[in-house]
Amino acid sequence: MNISGIRKDYKLKQLDTTDVNVDPFLQFKTWFGEALQAKVNEPNAMNLSTIKESGRPSSRIVLLKGIEEDGFVFYTNYESHKGSELQAKPFGALCFFWPELERQVRVEGEILKVAAATSDEYFQSRPYESRLGAWVSPQSKIIENRSILEKTFELVKEKYPVDVPRPAHWGGYVLIPDYIEFWQGRESRLHDRVVYTFTNNVWKINRLAP
């Protein structure tokens, strides 16, 4: 297995500071729309990195569920590892990778809980079985076997045959960025990197070396 020999030269597109929208959220929406048009697999999948109490990073894939005026929204169990880490250190980073377009977007900033009403509204939009699952799984906790989940699922299903309320331990977060970087793969590893940094209430745009 020659892992070191795996490589690809990127040639699809290019990116310059003169090409992007002055608003990074509008620029993200443009790229996200193009990812949808290109039928990128799981276009809203993003790597979420948080910080453990020890200072070590922790990463996993979650799904973007909203783009607000000031941030990127996702939902999870507040008592999970990421929930505990965000409770202690409310900062994190997101990374989207769309290989079909040879693009990457990095986002960094503060992460806060969304309003309870926002979590309620999104929770009720989820499929019935997904709403049950939020009650069933003690996310990130050690369990003896899968049958525990399956038995609990049936019990919760009996308790909530139609309407499933949102559990208090489940809800949304919004990452409010102060750093957003758009990366476009280019030939010879001379990639295009355009970064937005939020300073003194203004988004500044610069090019970074690859």
VEXMARZA-662763 format. One record per residue (C-alpha): x, y, z; residue in one letter; residue number from 0. Coordinates in nm, 2 decimals. Layout:
X_Y_Z_A_NUM
...
***
This chain:
0.00_0.00_0.00_M_0
0.17_0.31_-0.12_N_1
-0.01_0.58_0.07_I_2
0.26_0.84_0.00_S_3
0.20_0.80_-0.37_G_4
-0.17_0.90_-0.36_I_5
-0.20_1.25_-0.50_R_6
-0.42_1.46_-0.73_K_7
-0.35_1.78_-0.91_D_8
-0.64_2.02_-0.88_Y_9
-0.75_2.21_-1.20_K_10
-1.12_2.28_-1.19_L_11
-1.15_2.64_-1.07_K_12
-0.97_2.94_-0.93_Q_13
-1.03_3.20_-0.66_L_14
-0.91_3.55_-0.60_D_15
-1.00_3.83_-0.35_T_16
-1.16_4.02_-0.64_T_17
-1.39_3.72_-0.70_D_18
-1.56_3.69_-0.36_V_19
-1.85_3.86_-0.20_N_20
-1.77_4.12_0.07_V_21
-2.00_3.93_0.30_D_22
-1.85_3.59_0.39_P_23
-2.19_3.44_0.47_F_24
-2.32_3.53_0.12_L_25
-1.99_3.38_-0.02_Q_26
-2.05_3.06_0.17_F_27
-2.41_3.04_0.05_K_28
-2.29_3.08_-0.31_T_29
-2.04_2.80_-0.27_W_30
-2.29_2.58_-0.08_F_31
-2.54_2.63_-0.36_G_32
-2.28_2.52_-0.61_E_33
-2.21_2.21_-0.40_A_34
-2.58_2.13_-0.41_L_35
-2.58_2.17_-0.79_Q_36
-2.27_1.95_-0.82_A_37
-2.45_1.69_-0.61_K_38
-2.17_1.67_-0.36_V_39
-2.22_1.38_-0.13_N_40
-2.34_1.51_0.21_E_41
-2.27_1.88_0.13_P_42
-2.37_1.99_0.48_N_43
-2.14_1.74_0.65_A_44
-1.87_1.93_0.84_M_45
-1.59_1.84_1.08_N_46
-1.65_2.00_1.42_L_47
-1.34_2.05_1.64_S_48
-1.38_2.14_2.01_T_49
-1.13_2.16_2.30_I_50
-1.12_1.91_2.59_K_51
-1.05_2.03_2.94_E_52
-0.70_1.89_2.91_S_53
-0.64_2.12_2.61_G_54
-0.64_1.84_2.36_R_55
-0.85_1.88_2.04_P_56
-1.15_1.66_1.97_S_57
-1.31_1.62_1.63_S_58
-1.61_1.46_1.47_R_59
-1.85_1.50_1.17_I_60
-2.18_1.68_1.23_V_61
-2.44_1.82_0.99_L_62
-2.50_2.19_0.93_L_63
-2.87_2.26_0.98_K_64
-2.89_2.64_0.93_G_65
-2.70_2.95_0.82_I_66
-2.80_3.25_1.02_E_67
-2.70_3.61_0.98_E_68
-2.43_3.57_1.24_D_69
-2.35_3.20_1.24_G_70
-2.36_2.83_1.15_F_71
-2.62_2.61_1.33_V_72
-2.60_2.24_1.42_F_73
-2.78_2.02_1.67_Y_74
-2.67_1.76_1.92_T_75
-2.70_1.61_2.27_N_76
-2.59_1.87_2.52_Y_77
-2.45_1.59_2.75_E_78
-2.23_1.44_2.48_S_79
-1.85_1.48_2.47_H_80
-1.88_1.78_2.25_K_81
-2.15_1.93_2.46_G_82
-1.94_1.90_2.78_S_83
-1.64_2.04_2.60_E_84
-1.84_2.34_2.47_L_85
-1.98_2.40_2.82_Q_86
-1.62_2.43_2.95_A_87
-1.46_2.61_2.65_K_88
-1.72_2.76_2.41_P_89
-1.50_2.79_2.10_F_90
-1.45_2.56_1.81_G_91
-1.38_2.52_1.44_A_92
-1.57_2.38_1.14_L_93
-1.43_2.24_0.82_C_94
-1.63_2.16_0.50_F_95
-1.46_1.95_0.22_F_96
-1.63_1.93_-0.12_W_97
-1.39_1.71_-0.32_P_98
-1.61_1.72_-0.63_E_99
-1.54_2.09_-0.65_L_100
-1.19_2.07_-0.51_E_101
-1.30_2.31_-0.23_R_102
-1.27_2.35_0.14_Q_103
-1.41_2.60_0.39_V_104
-1.27_2.66_0.74_R_105
-1.47_2.84_1.00_V_106
-1.36_2.94_1.36_E_107
-1.53_3.12_1.64_G_108
-1.74_3.12_1.95_E_109
-2.01_2.85_1.99_I_110
-2.33_2.93_2.19_L_111
-2.66_2.75_2.24_K_112
-2.94_2.87_2.02_V_113
-3.27_2.98_2.18_A_114
-3.49_2.70_2.32_A_115
-3.77_2.80_2.08_A_116
-3.54_2.75_1.79_T_117
-3.44_2.40_1.91_S_118
-3.81_2.32_1.96_D_119
-3.90_2.42_1.61_E_120
-3.62_2.22_1.45_Y_121
-3.68_1.92_1.67_F_122
-4.04_1.90_1.56_Q_123
-3.93_1.91_1.19_S_124
-3.73_1.59_1.24_R_125
-3.86_1.24_1.14_P_126
-4.06_1.07_1.42_Y_127
-3.79_0.80_1.47_E_128
-3.51_1.06_1.49_S_129
-3.71_1.24_1.76_R_130
-3.74_0.92_1.96_L_131
-3.36_0.85_1.91_G_132
-3.28_1.18_2.09_A_133
-3.45_1.04_2.40_W_134
-3.30_0.69_2.37_V_135
-2.93_0.75_2.33_S_136
-2.71_0.86_2.63_P_137
-2.47_1.00_2.37_Q_138
-2.10_0.94_2.44_S_139
-2.17_0.72_2.75_K_140
-2.05_0.36_2.77_I_141
-2.33_0.11_2.71_I_142
-2.31_-0.27_2.75_E_143
-2.46_-0.36_2.41_N_144
-2.69_-0.25_2.13_R_145
-2.99_-0.43_2.27_S_146
-3.01_-0.17_2.55_I_147
-3.08_0.10_2.28_L_148
-3.33_-0.12_2.10_E_149
-3.53_-0.20_2.42_K_150
-3.52_0.17_2.53_T_151
-3.64_0.27_2.18_F_152
-3.95_0.05_2.21_E_153
-4.03_0.19_2.56_L_154
-4.00_0.55_2.44_V_155
-4.21_0.47_2.14_K_156
-4.48_0.34_2.36_E_157
-4.46_0.65_2.58_K_158
-4.47_0.89_2.28_Y_159
-4.68_0.72_2.01_P_160
-4.75_1.04_1.82_V_161
-4.61_1.36_1.97_D_162
-4.25_1.36_2.09_V_163
-4.14_1.65_2.30_P_164
-3.78_1.78_2.28_R_165
-3.57_1.65_2.57_P_166
-3.40_1.92_2.77_A_167
-3.06_1.76_2.70_H_168
-3.09_1.80_2.33_W_169
-3.07_2.12_2.12_G_170
-2.89_2.35_1.89_G_171
-2.56_2.55_1.89_Y_172
-2.45_2.83_1.67_V_173
-2.09_2.90_1.58_L_174
-2.04_3.28_1.55_I_175
-1.73_3.31_1.33_P_176
-1.45_3.56_1.34_D_177
-1.25_3.37_1.08_Y_178
-1.38_3.21_0.75_I_179
-1.14_3.07_0.49_E_180
-1.23_2.96_0.14_F_181
-0.98_2.72_-0.02_W_182
-0.98_2.63_-0.39_Q_183
-0.74_2.36_-0.51_G_184
-0.50_2.46_-0.78_R_185
-0.23_2.30_-0.99_E_186
0.12_2.23_-0.85_S_187
-0.02_2.27_-0.49_R_188
-0.03_2.65_-0.54_L_189
-0.38_2.66_-0.40_H_190
-0.60_2.97_-0.37_D_191
-0.68_3.07_-0.01_R_192
-0.90_3.37_0.06_V_193
-0.96_3.45_0.43_V_194
-1.21_3.68_0.60_Y_195
-1.12_3.80_0.95_T_196
-1.37_3.99_1.17_F_197
-1.19_4.29_1.33_T_198
-1.34_4.60_1.48_N_199
-1.68_4.49_1.36_N_200
-1.56_4.48_1.00_V_201
-1.48_4.18_0.78_W_202
-1.13_4.21_0.62_K_203
-1.04_4.00_0.32_I_204
-0.69_3.88_0.24_N_205
-0.51_3.61_0.03_R_206
-0.30_3.35_0.22_L_207
-0.01_3.16_0.08_A_208
-0.09_2.79_0.02_P_209
***
